[in-house]
Amino acid sequence: MKKFRVGISFVFVVVLCLVFKNFLLLINYLTALILHELAHLFTAISRGYKLKQARLDMFGLSITLDERIADSDSFAINIAGPLLNLILCLVCMSLYWLIPQSQNVLNLFCISNFCLAIFNLLPIYPLDGGKIFRSIIKSDKAYKKLDLIIRLVLSAVFLGLFVYSCYNTINFFYLLMVLFFVTSKPHNNPTFTLFKTAKEKNFNKIVMLKVNETSTLFELLKQVRRTAYTIFYCGTLRTPYIDEDMLINYSLTYPLDSKLINII
């Protein structure tokens, strides 16, 4: 598998910039985009994940890690990109104040970072805001309904902006946004390989996670990592340590929405 791929949508953006000879916008956008995704990657690496594949498209560099991101790490990794973009905006504005002439050089870079951060914080998948939103909403059914409502509202807004632009200078970017909101779909909660035996895992890598007594079996299963043996700790339970084998046995015996306090 190739470590790095370039999507057709990114090539489309590059061609548009070349056709309209807006090279400066392309450079600033690409720089902001790369820094955004590097922030995601460095945060993930700092938490023990490894890069499996990276794919560059018009809305970002989608990163695939060697294992599913645990809920405890999800927020920090997903917010890292937009947060860095906003920090870079503040740095640019500080330089405007210190060196007014710098605005001529950094203005496009500042705007690119700001737009990228705000856009990625929209609460729809596959944007960063959608992934954060997904980690907060535990129910797949509720998540999909809310995601659909948000998509419809955003689609209506940008379709209205496109129609309005037709009376002046037609802006196809609005139409492109509508297409994105309509075609991108929310992801389902990942399925879990429940019966992966401990022998198939790397015992040199053991992950210990602290949970509370009200955690459900399903919440624990979501945090099991494919490439490491996971052990959960809850000091208030009669049996404070729960390993993957115990979790599998509990999952076969009790409903997945059962709380630990009602089992142990």
N, C-alpha and C positions, 0 to 999 in steps of 0.2 A: 504494500500500500504506500502510495506517495505521501510524504510528510506535508507537502504544500500543494494546493490546487488553486487555480484562478477561475472564478465563476463567469459565466457569459454576461451576467448583469453588470459586473465590474468593467468588462471589456466595452459594454455598451456606453457606460458613463465616460470612459476614456475617449471613445470615438466621438461622443457628443462634444466633449471639451475641445478636442482637436478640430472638429468641424467648425465650431464657433470661435476657435482660436483663443480660448480662455485658459491658457497654460498656467497662469498664476493661481487661478482658482483650483485647478487640478492638483497642483503641488501642495497647496495649503490644506486642501481636503484630505489628500492621501497621507500627509504628515500627521494631521490630527487623528485620522483613522488608525494608523499604525500605532501611535502612542496610546490611543484608547485601548486597543487590543493587547498591547504589551502589558498594560496595567492589569488586565484580567489574568494574563498568563503568569506574570511574576507573583501575583497574589495567590494563584492556584499552586505554583511551585513552592511557595513559602509554606503552604499547608500540606505538602507531601504528595501532590499530584504530578503526573508526567504528561507531556504533550504527545498525543497520538497522531493528530492531523490538524492542519489549519487550512481554511478555505476562504479566499478573499472574494467578496461580492460587493454590490453597490452600497449595502447598508452596514458593512463591517467585515471583520475577519473572524469567521466562526471557528471556534477552537473546540476540538474534540480531545478530551482527556482520556487517560488510560483506564479510568473507572468513573462510575457515576458520582457526581458531587453530593456529598452528604448534606443534609439539611442545615447542619450547624455551620457549614462553610459557605453555603449558597449565597447568603446576603452579602458577605464580604467580597466574594469573587465577582458577583454581578454588579455591585455598586462601584467597584474599583475604576472601571472605564469612564463612566460619566463623571465621577468625582475628580479624576485627573483632568478631564476636559474643562471642568469648571474652575479648577485650581489654575490651569494654564490661562484661562480668561482673566482671572484676578491678577496674575503675573503681568499679562499684557496691559491691563488697565493701570497697574502700578507704574509700569514703564512709560505709559502715556503721560502720567503725572510728573515723573522724574525727568523724562526726555520727550517733550512734546513732538519732536520730529519723528519719533519711532512709530507714531500712529500710521504714517504713510506706509511703513514696511509691515507692521504687525496687524493692521486692521482686518485683512482677510483671514489671517490665521486665528485671530480672536473670534471672529464671526463663525468660522468653520467649527471651532471647538464648542462654542455655545450652542449652535444648531445641532451638532452631533450629540451633545449631552442631553438636551431637551427632548430630541427625537427618540433617543434610546431609553429615556425614562417613561415613555408612553406605556401604559400597563397592558400591552398585548404581546403575545408570542410571535416571533422569536426574539423580540427586543429584550434588553436587560430589564426594563421595567416589568415586562411580562413574566420573566423568570422570577423576579422578586415577588410579584403579585401571586404567582403560582405557589411559591413557598409559603405564603401567608394563608391562602385559601386551601384548606385541606380537602374539601369535597370536590371531586372531579365534575360532578353535575353542576354545582354552584359556580365553579370556575368557568366552565364552558358557557353558561348563560351570561355571566357578567362580561366575559370576553366578547361574546357575540354583540351584546348591547353597545359596548365601547367601540367595536369595529363599525357598527352601523352608524353611530353618531359621528365618528371621525370621517367615514366615507361620505356622509351627507354634507358635512362641513366643507371638505375639500372638493366635492362635486359642485357645491354652490360657488366656491372660489373659482373653479374652472369656468363655470358658466358666466360668472361676472367678468372674468378676464377676456372672454370672447367679445365683449363690447369695447375693449380697448386693445391690449396686446395679448394675444392668446398665449397662455402659460401651460404647456403640456406637463410641467412638473406636478401640478395639482392632479391631473388625470393619472399620472404615474403613481401617485400616493394612493389614490382610490383603488387602483389595480392591486397595490401591495396589501391594503387592508382587506380586500375581498379574497385574494388568493392565498395569503398566508394563513395557516390554521394552527390552533392551539394544540400542543402535544398532550398526549395522554400521560397519566402517571406511569412511570416506567414499570415494567413487569420485573419480578425478581426471581432469580434462580434459587428457589427455596431448597432444592435437594442437592445442591453442590456440596460434596463431601469435604470434610476438613483436610483430607489427604491431597486434594487437588490444589490447595492453597499454599501460599508461601508462609511458613511458620516463622521465617525470619522477620516478617513484617506483621506485627500484631498491633491493632488499633484499639485503644480503650476509650469508650465514650461514657460520659456521665449523663444519666437520665433521671427523671423523677418518677415517683410512684404512680402518677396519673397517666403516664405514657401508655399508649396502646401497643399491641403487638404489631399492628400495621405500621405505626410510626417507627418502631425499632427495625422492622424489615426494610424500610426505606433507607436506613442508614448503614445496612450491611454492605461492605465493600467487596468487590469481586476479586481483588488481588491481595487482600489481606484478611487475616482472621480477626473478627470483631468480638470484643468482649464489652458488655455493658455493666455499669456500676450504679447502684442506687443504695445508699447507706441506710435508708429508712425501711428497707425490706428485710424479711427474715433471712432470705438468701440474697446477699447484696450483689453477688456477681452472676451474670447471665451470659453464657457463651452462645455461639451460633447453634451448636447441637441442641442445647436446652431450648433455644428460641424456636427451632424447627419442631421439637416435640410439643411445645406449648401451642404452636400454630396449628398443629394437627388435632389438638384436643379441644381448644377453645376458639370462639369466634375471633376474627382479626381485630374487631373493635373493642375487645376486652382490655381492661386496664390492668396493669401489673399488680396494683394493690388488691385486686379481686382474684388474682391467680396465685400469688406467692404469699 
